Amino acid sequence: MTISSHGEGSLVHALDPSFYLGVIMDSEIFSVPVLAAVVAIVLVLGKVIEVLILKAVPQKSVLMDDERDWIKHTNEIMSKCDTDGTPLVYVPRSWAEIQKDMQHVMIKIVNDQRRIADILDRIEKKLESE
């Protein structure tokens, strides 16, 4: 390194890291529009790389072969109809009515079981008392 005509003072500036930091911070490279442009370019490049990677990687299903076969078979059965066009498998759109009917049947069964249990208790008490 050569010493300039300014003397030793310029050599001190050249060796001081804060001198370079000050020069960089004062430059226009850190202005908001430049930083926004840099961020936009990085985001666009990231998106382009993502698209290229997704096109290069073959799309593979998450399903195993036996699961895929089961779904195809189920779909075939669900889409079959009789000769008059009625679907072989009917799934009602609303289960509310069916659930209501099932609830009534279950309540009736529980009530019948309670009556039977009461009758058996009375029979058992009668047999114990004799």
DSSP file (Angstrom, degrees, kcal/mol; ACC not computed):
  #  RESIDUE AA STRUCTURE BP1 BP2  ACC     N-H-->O    O-->H-N    N-H-->O    O-->H-N    TCO  KAPPA ALPHA  PHI   PSI    X-CA   Y-CA   Z-CA
    1    1 A M              0   0    0      0, 0.0     2,-0.3     0, 0.0    10,-0.0   0.000 360.0 360.0 360.0 138.1    0.0    0.0    0.0
    2    2 A T        -     0   0    0      9,-0.0     2,-0.6     1,-0.0     0, 0.0  -0.714 360.0-124.7-100.8 149.9    1.3    3.4   -0.9
    3    3 A I        -     0   0    0     -2,-0.3     5,-0.1     1,-0.1    -1,-0.0  -0.809  30.1-141.4 -92.8 127.7    1.1    6.4    1.2
    4    4 A S    >   -     0   0    0     -2,-0.6     3,-1.4     3,-0.4     7,-0.1  -0.135  29.3 -95.4 -81.6 179.8   -0.5    9.3   -0.6
    5    5 A S  T 3  S+     0   0    0      1,-0.3     3,-0.1     3,-0.0    -1,-0.1   0.609 116.0  74.7 -73.3  -9.5    0.4   12.9   -0.4
    6    6 A H  T 3  S-     0   0    0      1,-0.3     3,-0.4     2,-0.0    -1,-0.3   0.650  99.1-134.5 -78.8 -12.8   -2.2   13.4    2.2
    7    7 A G    X>  -     0   0    0     -3,-1.4     3,-0.6     1,-0.2     4,-0.6  -0.585  48.2 -29.8  98.8-159.2    0.0   11.8    4.8
    8    8 A E  H 3> S+     0   0    0      1,-0.2     4,-1.5    -2,-0.2    -1,-0.2   0.683 119.4  75.9 -75.7 -18.9   -0.8    9.2    7.4
    9    9 A G  H 3> S+     0   0    0     -3,-0.4     4,-1.5     1,-0.2    -1,-0.2   0.866  94.1  50.1 -62.2 -38.4   -4.4   10.3    7.9
   10   10 A S  H <> S+     0   0    0     -3,-0.6     4,-1.8     1,-0.2    -1,-0.2   0.819 106.3  56.5 -72.6 -29.1   -5.6    8.6    4.7
   11   11 A L  H  X S+     0   0    0     -4,-0.6     4,-1.4     2,-0.2    -1,-0.2   0.865 104.3  53.0 -67.8 -36.2   -3.8    5.4    5.6
   12   12 A V  H  X S+     0   0    0     -4,-1.5     4,-1.2     1,-0.2    -2,-0.2   0.900 108.4  50.3 -65.2 -41.2   -5.8    5.3    8.9
   13   13 A H  H  < S+     0   0    0     -4,-1.5     3,-0.3     1,-0.2    -2,-0.2   0.893 108.3  52.6 -63.4 -39.0   -9.1    5.7    6.9
   14   14 A A  H  < S+     0   0    0     -4,-1.8    -1,-0.2     1,-0.2    -2,-0.2   0.799 113.6  42.9 -69.0 -28.1   -8.1    2.9    4.6
   15   15 A L  H  < S+     0   0    0     -4,-1.4    -1,-0.2    -3,-0.2    -2,-0.2   0.611  92.8  94.2 -92.2 -14.2   -7.4    0.5    7.5
   16   16 A D    >X  -     0   0    0     -4,-1.2     3,-1.0    -3,-0.3     4,-0.8  -0.702  61.7-155.9 -85.4 118.8  -10.5    1.4    9.6
   17   17 A P  H 3> S+     0   0    0      0, 0.0     4,-2.0     0, 0.0     3,-0.3   0.824  93.0  62.3 -63.9 -30.4  -13.5   -0.9    8.9
   18   18 A S  H 3> S+     0   0    0      1,-0.2     4,-2.3     2,-0.2     5,-0.2   0.789  94.7  62.9 -66.3 -24.7  -16.0    1.7   10.0
   19   19 A F  H <> S+     0   0    0     -3,-1.0     4,-1.7    -6,-0.2    -1,-0.2   0.926 107.0  42.6 -62.7 -44.4  -14.7    3.9    7.1
   20   20 A Y  H  X S+     0   0    0     -4,-0.8     4,-2.5    -3,-0.3    -2,-0.2   0.878 112.4  53.7 -70.3 -37.3  -16.0    1.2    4.6
   21   21 A L  H  X S+     0   0    0     -4,-2.0     4,-2.7     1,-0.2    -1,-0.2   0.910 108.6  49.6 -63.2 -41.1  -19.2    0.7    6.5
   22   22 A G  H  X S+     0   0    0     -4,-2.3     4,-1.6     2,-0.2    -1,-0.2   0.890 110.8  49.4 -63.6 -40.2  -19.9    4.4    6.4
   23   23 A V  H  X S+     0   0    0     -4,-1.7     4,-0.7     2,-0.2    -2,-0.2   0.904 113.6  46.3 -66.0 -41.6  -19.2    4.5    2.6
   24   24 A I  H >< S+     0   0    0     -4,-2.5     3,-0.8     1,-0.2     6,-0.3   0.919 112.1  49.8 -67.9 -43.1  -21.6    1.6    2.1
   25   25 A M  H 3< S+     0   0    0     -4,-2.7    -1,-0.2     1,-0.3    -2,-0.2   0.810 110.0  51.6 -67.7 -28.9  -24.3    3.0    4.3
   26   26 A D  H 3< S+     0   0    0     -4,-1.6    -1,-0.3    -5,-0.2    -2,-0.2   0.652  92.8  98.5 -80.1 -14.4  -24.2    6.3    2.5
   27   27 A S  S X< S-     0   0    0     -3,-0.8     3,-0.8    -4,-0.7    -3,-0.0  -0.223  83.4-118.0 -74.5 165.8  -24.5    4.7   -0.9
   28   28 A E  G >  S+     0   0    0      1,-0.2     3,-1.5     2,-0.1     6,-0.2   0.480  95.6  89.3 -80.5  -4.4  -27.7    4.5   -2.9
   29   29 A I  G 3  S+     0   0    0      1,-0.3    -1,-0.2    -5,-0.2    -4,-0.1   0.762  86.8  51.4 -68.1 -23.1  -27.7    0.6   -2.9
   30   30 A F  G <  S+     0   0    0     -3,-0.8    -1,-0.3    -6,-0.3    -2,-0.1   0.186  81.1 124.5 -99.5  17.5  -29.6    0.5    0.4
   31   31 A S  S <> S-     0   0    0     -3,-1.5     4,-2.3     1,-0.1     5,-0.2  -0.405  73.5-111.0 -73.7 157.6  -32.4    2.9   -0.7
   32   32 A V  H  > S+     0   0    0      1,-0.2     4,-2.7     2,-0.2     5,-0.2   0.894 114.0  50.1 -60.1 -46.5  -36.0    1.6   -0.3
   33   33 A P  H  > S+     0   0    0      0, 0.0     4,-2.1     0, 0.0    -1,-0.2   0.897 112.2  48.2 -62.4 -37.2  -36.8    1.3   -4.1
   34   34 A V  H  > S+     0   0    0     -6,-0.2     4,-2.2     2,-0.2    -2,-0.2   0.928 113.1  47.1 -68.0 -43.5  -33.6   -0.6   -4.7
   35   35 A L  H  X S+     0   0    0     -4,-2.3     4,-2.5     2,-0.2    -1,-0.2   0.886 111.3  51.9 -64.4 -38.6  -34.2   -3.0   -1.8
   36   36 A A  H  X S+     0   0    0     -4,-2.7     4,-2.4    -5,-0.2    -1,-0.2   0.906 110.1  48.8 -63.6 -40.8  -37.8   -3.5   -3.0
   37   37 A A  H  X S+     0   0    0     -4,-2.1     4,-2.4    -5,-0.2    -2,-0.2   0.900 110.8  50.3 -65.1 -40.6  -36.6   -4.4   -6.5
   38   38 A V  H  X S+     0   0    0     -4,-2.2     4,-2.3     2,-0.2    -2,-0.2   0.921 111.7  47.9 -63.8 -43.7  -34.1   -6.8   -5.1
   39   39 A V  H  X S+     0   0    0     -4,-2.5     4,-2.5     2,-0.2    -2,-0.2   0.913 111.7  50.4 -63.0 -43.0  -36.8   -8.5   -2.9
   40   40 A A  H  X S+     0   0    0     -4,-2.4     4,-2.4     1,-0.2    -2,-0.2   0.910 110.8  48.8 -62.9 -42.1  -39.1   -8.7   -5.9
   41   41 A I  H  X S+     0   0    0     -4,-2.4     4,-2.6     2,-0.2    -1,-0.2   0.912 111.2  49.7 -64.4 -42.2  -36.5  -10.3   -8.1
   42   42 A V  H  X S+     0   0    0     -4,-2.3     4,-2.3     2,-0.2    -2,-0.2   0.912 111.8  48.6 -63.8 -41.9  -35.6  -12.8   -5.4
   43   43 A L  H  X S+     0   0    0     -4,-2.5     4,-2.3     2,-0.2    -2,-0.2   0.913 112.3  48.2 -64.5 -42.5  -39.3  -13.8   -5.0
   44   44 A V  H  X S+     0   0    0     -4,-2.4     4,-2.5     2,-0.2    -2,-0.2   0.927 112.1  48.9 -64.4 -44.5  -39.8  -14.1   -8.8
   45   45 A L  H  X S+     0   0    0     -4,-2.6     4,-2.4     1,-0.2    -1,-0.2   0.896 110.3  51.9 -62.8 -39.0  -36.7  -16.3   -9.1
   46   46 A G  H  X S+     0   0    0     -4,-2.3     4,-2.3     2,-0.2    -1,-0.2   0.912 110.7  47.9 -62.2 -42.2  -37.9  -18.4   -6.2
   47   47 A K  H  X S+     0   0    0     -4,-2.3     4,-2.5     2,-0.2    -2,-0.2   0.905 111.2  50.6 -66.5 -41.2  -41.3  -18.9   -7.8
   48   48 A V  H  X S+     0   0    0     -4,-2.5     4,-2.3     1,-0.2    -2,-0.2   0.913 111.5  48.2 -62.4 -42.4  -39.7  -19.8  -11.2
   49   49 A I  H  X S+     0   0    0     -4,-2.4     4,-2.3     2,-0.2    -1,-0.2   0.902 110.8  51.6 -65.0 -40.4  -37.4  -22.3   -9.5
   50   50 A E  H  X S+     0   0    0     -4,-2.3     4,-2.5     2,-0.2    -2,-0.2   0.921 110.8  47.6 -62.0 -44.3  -40.4  -23.8   -7.7
   51   51 A V  H  X S+     0   0    0     -4,-2.5     4,-2.1     1,-0.2    -2,-0.2   0.912 111.8  50.1 -64.0 -42.4  -42.4  -24.2  -10.9
   52   52 A L  H  X S+     0   0    0     -4,-2.3     4,-1.6     1,-0.2    -1,-0.2   0.897 112.0  47.9 -63.4 -39.9  -39.4  -25.8  -12.7
   53   53 A I  H  X S+     0   0    0     -4,-2.3     4,-2.1     2,-0.2    -2,-0.2   0.922 110.8  50.8 -66.7 -43.5  -38.9  -28.3   -9.8
   54   54 A L  H  < S+     0   0    0     -4,-2.5    -2,-0.2     1,-0.2    -1,-0.2   0.854 111.4  48.4 -64.7 -33.6  -42.6  -29.2   -9.8
   55   55 A K  H  < S+     0   0    0     -4,-2.1    -1,-0.2     1,-0.2    -2,-0.2   0.830 112.2  49.4 -72.9 -30.9  -42.6  -29.8  -13.5
   56   56 A A  H  < S+     0   0    0     -4,-1.6    -2,-0.2    -5,-0.2    -1,-0.2   0.828  97.7  76.1 -77.9 -31.8  -39.5  -31.9  -13.2
   57   57 A V  S  < S-     0   0    0     -4,-2.1     2,-0.1    -5,-0.1     3,-0.0  -0.680  89.0-120.9 -83.1 127.3  -40.8  -34.1  -10.4
   58   58 A P        -     0   0    0      0, 0.0     2,-0.6     0, 0.0    -2,-0.1  -0.432  26.3-114.0 -68.2 139.5  -43.3  -36.7  -11.6
   59   59 A Q        -     0   0    0     -2,-0.1     2,-0.4    -4,-0.1    -5,-0.0  -0.636  39.8-174.0 -75.5 117.7  -46.7  -36.4   -9.9
   60   60 A K        -     0   0    0     -2,-0.6     2,-0.1    -3,-0.0    -3,-0.0  -0.929  22.8-118.6-117.1 138.6  -47.2  -39.5   -7.8
   61   61 A S        -     0   0    0     -2,-0.4     0, 0.0     1,-0.1     0, 0.0  -0.384  10.1-136.0 -73.2 151.4  -50.4  -40.4   -6.0
   62   62 A V  S    S+     0   0    0     -2,-0.1    -1,-0.1     2,-0.1     2,-0.1   0.733  80.5  93.1 -75.8 -23.4  -50.4  -40.8   -2.3
   63   63 A L  S    S-     0   0    0      1,-0.1     2,-0.1     2,-0.1    -2,-0.1  -0.387  76.3-126.0 -74.9 147.5  -52.5  -43.9   -2.6
   64   64 A M     >  -     0   0    0     -2,-0.1     4,-2.5     1,-0.1     5,-0.2  -0.424  32.3-103.1 -80.6 166.6  -51.0  -47.4   -2.8
   65   65 A D  H  > S+     0   0    0      1,-0.2     4,-2.4     2,-0.2     5,-0.2   0.896 121.3  49.7 -61.4 -42.1  -51.9  -49.6   -5.7
   66   66 A D  H  > S+     0   0    0      2,-0.2     4,-2.1     1,-0.2    -1,-0.2   0.871 111.5  49.3 -67.7 -34.8  -54.3  -51.8   -3.6
   67   67 A E  H  > S+     0   0    0      2,-0.2     4,-2.3     1,-0.2    -2,-0.2   0.913 111.1  49.6 -67.4 -41.7  -56.1  -48.7   -2.3
   68   68 A R  H  X S+     0   0    0     -4,-2.5     4,-2.2     1,-0.2    -2,-0.2   0.909 111.6  48.9 -62.4 -42.0  -56.4  -47.2   -5.8
   69   69 A D  H  X S+     0   0    0     -4,-2.4     4,-2.6     2,-0.2    -1,-0.2   0.898 109.9  51.8 -63.8 -40.7  -57.8  -50.6   -7.0
   70   70 A W  H  X S+     0   0    0     -4,-2.1     4,-2.6     1,-0.2    -2,-0.2   0.907 110.4  48.4 -63.0 -41.9  -60.3  -50.6   -4.1
   71   71 A I  H  X S+     0   0    0     -4,-2.3     4,-2.4     2,-0.2    -1,-0.2   0.903 112.0  49.1 -66.3 -40.6  -61.5  -47.1   -4.9
   72   72 A K  H  X S+     0   0    0     -4,-2.2     4,-2.3     2,-0.2    -2,-0.2   0.926 112.5  48.1 -63.0 -43.7  -61.9  -48.0   -8.6
   73   73 A H  H  X S+     0   0    0     -4,-2.6     4,-2.2     2,-0.2    -2,-0.2   0.919 112.2  48.9 -63.0 -44.3  -63.9  -51.1   -7.7
   74   74 A T  H  X S+     0   0    0     -4,-2.6     4,-2.7     1,-0.2    -1,-0.2   0.899 110.5  51.3 -62.3 -41.0  -66.1  -49.2   -5.3
   75   75 A N  H  X S+     0   0    0     -4,-2.4     4,-1.6     2,-0.2    -1,-0.2   0.892 108.6  51.6 -64.1 -39.3  -66.7  -46.5   -8.0
   76   76 A E  H  X S+     0   0    0     -4,-2.3     4,-0.6     2,-0.2    -2,-0.2   0.924 112.2  45.7 -62.5 -44.0  -67.7  -49.2  -10.5
   77   77 A I  H >< S+     0   0    0     -4,-2.2     3,-1.0     1,-0.2    11,-0.2   0.921 112.4  50.8 -65.1 -43.7  -70.2  -50.7   -8.1
   78   78 A M  H 3< S+     0   0    0     -4,-2.7    11,-0.3     1,-0.2    -1,-0.2   0.790 110.4  49.9 -66.1 -27.3  -71.6  -47.3   -7.1
   79   79 A S  H 3< S+     0   0    0     -4,-1.6    -1,-0.2    -5,-0.2    -2,-0.2   0.537  87.6 105.8 -90.8  -5.5  -72.1  -46.3  -10.7
   80   80 A K    <<  -     0   0    0     -3,-1.0     8,-2.1    -4,-0.6     9,-0.5  -0.439  48.2-172.3 -75.3 148.6  -73.9  -49.6  -11.8
   81   81 A C  B     -A   87   0A   0      6,-0.3    -2,-0.0     7,-0.1     5,-0.0  -0.917  22.8-110.0-133.5 159.5  -77.7  -49.5  -12.4
   82   82 A D    >   -     0   0    0      4,-2.7     3,-1.5    -2,-0.3    -1,-0.1  -0.127  50.0 -84.4 -77.6-172.6  -80.4  -52.1  -13.0
   83   83 A T  T 3  S+     0   0    0      1,-0.3    -1,-0.1     2,-0.1    -2,-0.0   0.806 130.1  51.7 -65.6 -29.3  -82.1  -52.5  -16.3
   84   84 A D  T 3  S-     0   0    0      2,-0.1    -1,-0.3     1,-0.0    -2,-0.0   0.423 121.7-103.0 -90.2   3.6  -84.7  -49.8  -15.5
   85   85 A G  S <  S+     0   0    0     -3,-1.5    -2,-0.1     1,-0.3     3,-0.0   0.475  73.4 141.3  94.7   3.2  -81.9  -47.3  -14.6
   86   86 A T        -     0   0    0      1,-0.1    -4,-2.7     2,-0.0    -1,-0.3  -0.645  58.1-111.7 -78.9 130.7  -82.3  -47.5  -10.8
   87   87 A P  B     -A   81   0A   0      0, 0.0    -6,-0.3     0, 0.0    -8,-0.1  -0.337  13.8-140.5 -61.5 141.5  -78.9  -47.3   -9.0
   88   88 A L  S    S+     0   0    0     -8,-2.1     2,-0.5   -11,-0.2    -7,-0.1   0.841  94.1  44.6 -70.4 -33.1  -77.9  -50.6   -7.4
   89   89 A V  S    S-     0   0    0     -9,-0.5     2,-0.5   -11,-0.3    -1,-0.2  -0.960  74.6-169.2-115.5 122.2  -76.5  -48.7   -4.4
   90   90 A Y        -     0   0    0     -2,-0.5    -4,-0.0    -3,-0.1   -12,-0.0  -0.947   6.1-174.8-114.8 123.4  -78.6  -45.8   -3.0
   91   91 A V        -     0   0    0     -2,-0.5    -2,-0.0     2,-0.0     4,-0.0  -0.960  26.5-129.7-115.1 114.4  -77.1  -43.4   -0.5
   92   92 A P        -     0   0    0      0, 0.0     3,-0.1     0, 0.0    -2,-0.0  -0.295   7.0-135.3 -63.9 146.6  -79.7  -40.9    0.8
   93   93 A R  S    S+     0   0    0      1,-0.2     2,-0.5     2,-0.0    -2,-0.0   0.833  93.6  39.9 -71.3 -31.9  -78.7  -37.3    0.6
   94   94 A S        -     0   0    0      1,-0.1     4,-0.3     2,-0.0     3,-0.2  -0.975  56.9-174.9-123.2 125.6  -80.0  -36.7    4.2
   95   95 A W     >  +     0   0    0     -2,-0.5     4,-2.9     1,-0.2     5,-0.2   0.434  64.9  96.3 -92.2  -0.2  -79.6  -39.2    7.0
   96   96 A A  H  > S+     0   0    0      1,-0.2     4,-2.2     2,-0.2    -1,-0.2   0.907  84.4  45.7 -60.7 -45.0  -81.7  -37.1    9.4
   97   97 A E  H  > S+     0   0    0     -3,-0.2     4,-2.2     2,-0.2    -1,-0.2   0.905 114.8  47.9 -66.0 -41.2  -84.9  -39.1    8.8
   98   98 A I  H  > S+     0   0    0     -4,-0.3     4,-2.6     2,-0.2    -2,-0.2   0.911 111.8  49.9 -65.9 -42.1  -83.1  -42.4    9.0
   99   99 A Q  H  X S+     0   0    0     -4,-2.9     4,-2.4     2,-0.2    -2,-0.2   0.890 109.1  52.3 -63.9 -38.7  -81.3  -41.4   12.2
  100  100 A K  H  X S+     0   0    0     -4,-2.2     4,-1.9    -5,-0.2    -1,-0.2   0.920 110.8  47.5 -63.1 -43.8  -84.6  -40.3   13.7
  101  101 A D  H  X S+     0   0    0     -4,-2.2     4,-2.1     1,-0.2    -2,-0.2   0.915 111.7  50.2 -62.7 -42.9  -86.2  -43.6   12.9
  102  102 A M  H  X S+     0   0    0     -4,-2.6     4,-2.6     1,-0.2    -2,-0.2   0.890 107.8  54.1 -63.1 -38.4  -83.2  -45.5   14.4
  103  103 A Q  H  X S+     0   0    0     -4,-2.4     4,-2.4     1,-0.2    -1,-0.2   0.912 108.1  49.2 -62.8 -42.3  -83.4  -43.4   17.6
  104  104 A H  H  X S+     0   0    0     -4,-1.9     4,-2.2     2,-0.2    -1,-0.2   0.908 111.5  49.3 -63.9 -41.2  -87.1  -44.3   18.1
  105  105 A V  H  X S+     0   0    0     -4,-2.1     4,-2.3     1,-0.2    -2,-0.2   0.922 111.9  48.3 -63.5 -43.7  -86.3  -48.0   17.6
  106  106 A M  H  X S+     0   0    0     -4,-2.6     4,-2.5     2,-0.2    -2,-0.2   0.898 110.3  51.0 -66.1 -39.6  -83.4  -47.9   20.0
  107  107 A I  H  X S+     0   0    0     -4,-2.4     4,-2.5     1,-0.2    -1,-0.2   0.910 110.4  50.2 -62.7 -41.1  -85.6  -46.1   22.6
  108  108 A K  H  X S+     0   0    0     -4,-2.2     4,-2.5     2,-0.2    -2,-0.2   0.912 110.1  49.9 -63.3 -41.9  -88.2  -48.7   22.2
  109  109 A I  H  X S+     0   0    0     -4,-2.3     4,-2.4     2,-0.2    -2,-0.2   0.924 111.2  48.9 -62.0 -45.0  -85.7  -51.5   22.7
  110  110 A V  H  X S+     0   0    0     -4,-2.5     4,-2.2     1,-0.2    -2,-0.2   0.917 111.8  48.9 -62.8 -43.1  -84.3  -49.8   25.9
  111  111 A N  H  X S+     0   0    0     -4,-2.5     4,-2.3     1,-0.2    -1,-0.2   0.911 111.4  49.7 -63.6 -41.3  -87.8  -49.4   27.3
  112  112 A D  H  X S+     0   0    0     -4,-2.5     4,-2.4     1,-0.2    -2,-0.2   0.901 110.1  51.1 -62.9 -40.5  -88.6  -53.1   26.6
  113  113 A Q  H  X S+     0   0    0     -4,-2.4     4,-2.5     2,-0.2    -1,-0.2   0.888 108.9  51.0 -64.4 -38.5  -85.4  -54.2   28.2
  114  114 A R  H  X S+     0   0    0     -4,-2.2     4,-2.5     2,-0.2    -2,-0.2   0.922 110.4  48.8 -64.3 -43.3  -86.2  -52.1   31.3
  115  115 A R  H  X S+     0   0    0     -4,-2.3     4,-2.4     2,-0.2    -2,-0.2   0.924 112.2  48.4 -62.4 -42.7  -89.7  -53.7   31.5
  116  116 A I  H  X S+     0   0    0     -4,-2.4     4,-2.6     1,-0.2    -2,-0.2   0.906 111.0  50.9 -63.3 -41.5  -88.2  -57.2   31.2
  117  117 A A  H  X S+     0   0    0     -4,-2.5     4,-2.2     2,-0.2    -1,-0.2   0.899 110.4  49.5 -63.7 -40.0  -85.6  -56.4   33.9
  118  118 A D  H  X S+     0   0    0     -4,-2.5     4,-2.3     2,-0.2    -2,-0.2   0.917 111.4  48.9 -63.5 -43.2  -88.4  -55.2   36.2
  119  119 A I  H  X S+     0   0    0     -4,-2.4     4,-2.4     1,-0.2    -2,-0.2   0.920 111.2  49.4 -62.7 -43.6  -90.4  -58.4   35.6
  120  120 A L  H  X S+     0   0    0     -4,-2.6     4,-2.5     1,-0.2    -1,-0.2   0.882 109.8  52.1 -64.1 -37.8  -87.3  -60.6   36.2
  121  121 A D  H  X S+     0   0    0     -4,-2.2     4,-2.5     2,-0.2    -1,-0.2   0.921 110.5  47.7 -62.4 -44.2  -86.6  -58.7   39.5
  122  122 A R  H  X S+     0   0    0     -4,-2.3     4,-2.2     2,-0.2    -2,-0.2   0.904 112.2  49.4 -64.5 -40.4  -90.2  -59.3   40.6
  123  123 A I  H  X S+     0   0    0     -4,-2.4     4,-2.3     2,-0.2    -2,-0.2   0.925 111.5  49.3 -63.5 -43.4  -90.0  -63.0   39.7
  124  124 A E  H  X S+     0   0    0     -4,-2.5     4,-2.1     1,-0.2    -2,-0.2   0.912 111.5  48.6 -63.6 -43.4  -86.7  -63.3   41.6
  125  125 A K  H  X S+     0   0    0     -4,-2.5     4,-2.1     2,-0.2    -1,-0.2   0.883 111.1  50.8 -62.9 -39.0  -88.1  -61.6   44.7
  126  126 A K  H  X S+     0   0    0     -4,-2.2     4,-1.0     1,-0.2    -2,-0.2   0.907 110.8  48.2 -65.6 -41.2  -91.2  -63.8   44.6
  127  127 A L  H  < S+     0   0    0     -4,-2.3     3,-0.2     1,-0.2    -2,-0.2   0.867 112.2  49.7 -68.8 -35.1  -89.0  -66.9   44.4
  128  128 A E  H  < S+     0   0    0     -4,-2.1    -1,-0.2     1,-0.2    -2,-0.2   0.863 108.2  53.3 -69.4 -36.1  -86.8  -65.7   47.3
  129  129 A S  H  <        0   0    0     -4,-2.1    -1,-0.2     1,-0.2    -2,-0.2   0.741 360.0 360.0 -74.4 -21.1  -89.8  -65.0   49.5
  130  130 A E     <        0   0    0     -4,-1.0    -1,-0.2    -3,-0.2    -2,-0.2   0.459 360.0 360.0 -81.9 360.0  -91.2  -68.5   49.0
